[in-house]
Amino acid sequence: MRTGRPKAALILTEDERQRLDSLAHRSRSAPHMARRARIILACAEGRDSKVVARRLHVTPATVCKWRGRFVRDRLDGLSDEPRPGAPRTITDDQVEQVIIR
């Protein structure tokens, strides 16, 4: 008999699977996004979180975090959340102008 909370089903649409494959294997992807995509793809194959964590060299908590965010928010859940605190008062263009000067 299994113990613990039951996991929500992780079923990918064909479009989501293609986008995750692209993120996971594209050389220009940010490393953290590629890792998150690989985590989701491995979980979608029906593997246990501990097995996925061992295979991808991350902690089980990391797998649970990104799996949960994906189930809740789908592909939008894989991006970083906005930073806490006051919103930025200068734009990237203004920063670039200062660096150019």
C-alpha positions in Angstrom: 0.0 0.0 0.0 1.3 3.4 -1.0 1.8 6.1 1.6 1.8 9.9 1.1 -0.3 12.3 -0.9 -1.4 11.2 -4.3 0.1 13.1 -7.2 -2.0 15.0 -9.8 -1.8 13.4 -13.2 0.8 15.0 -15.6 -0.5 14.5 -19.1 1.1 16.5 -21.9 -0.6 17.7 -25.1 1.4 17.2 -28.3 2.1 20.9 -28.5 3.4 21.0 -24.9 5.6 18.0 -25.6 7.1 19.6 -28.7 7.8 22.9 -26.9 9.4 21.0 -23.9 11.5 18.9 -26.3 12.7 22.1 -28.0 13.5 23.7 -24.7 15.3 20.7 -23.4 17.5 20.1 -26.4 18.1 23.5 -27.9 21.6 24.8 -27.3 20.4 28.4 -26.9 18.0 27.6 -24.1 19.0 28.9 -20.7 20.4 26.0 -18.7 17.7 26.3 -15.9 14.9 26.2 -18.5 16.4 23.2 -20.2 16.6 21.4 -16.8 13.0 22.2 -16.0 11.8 20.9 -19.4 13.8 17.7 -18.9 12.2 17.2 -15.4 8.7 17.6 -16.8 9.4 15.3 -19.8 10.7 12.6 -17.4 7.7 13.0 -15.1 5.3 12.8 -18.0 6.8 9.3 -18.8 5.4 8.2 -15.5 8.6 8.0 -13.6 8.7 8.4 -9.8 10.0 11.8 -8.6 13.0 10.1 -6.8 14.0 8.3 -10.0 13.8 11.5 -12.0 15.8 13.4 -9.4 18.5 10.7 -9.4 18.7 10.6 -13.2 18.9 14.3 -13.7 21.2 15.0 -10.7 18.7 17.3 -8.9 17.0 16.9 -5.5 13.6 15.3 -5.2 12.3 18.7 -3.8 13.3 20.3 -7.1 11.4 17.7 -9.1 8.3 18.2 -6.9 8.5 22.0 -7.2 8.7 22.1 -11.0 6.2 19.3 -11.5 3.7 21.0 -9.2 4.2 24.4 -11.0 3.7 22.7 -14.4 0.5 20.9 -13.3 -0.8 24.2 -11.9 0.3 26.7 -14.6 1.4 24.5 -17.5 4.2 26.0 -19.6 3.9 29.4 -17.9 4.8 27.8 -14.6 8.4 27.0 -15.8 9.5 30.6 -16.0 10.8 32.3 -12.9 8.4 34.2 -10.7 8.8 38.0 -10.5 11.2 39.2 -7.9 9.8 40.5 -4.6 10.0 44.1 -3.6 9.3 47.4 -5.4 9.1 47.3 -9.2 12.0 48.5 -11.2 12.2 52.2 -11.8 14.6 52.1 -14.8 14.3 50.2 -18.0 16.8 47.9 -19.7 17.3 50.5 -22.4 18.3 53.1 -19.8 20.8 50.6 -18.3 22.2 49.9 -21.7 22.7 53.6 -22.4 24.7 54.0 -19.1 26.9 51.0 -20.0 27.5 52.4 -23.5 28.6 55.8 -22.1 
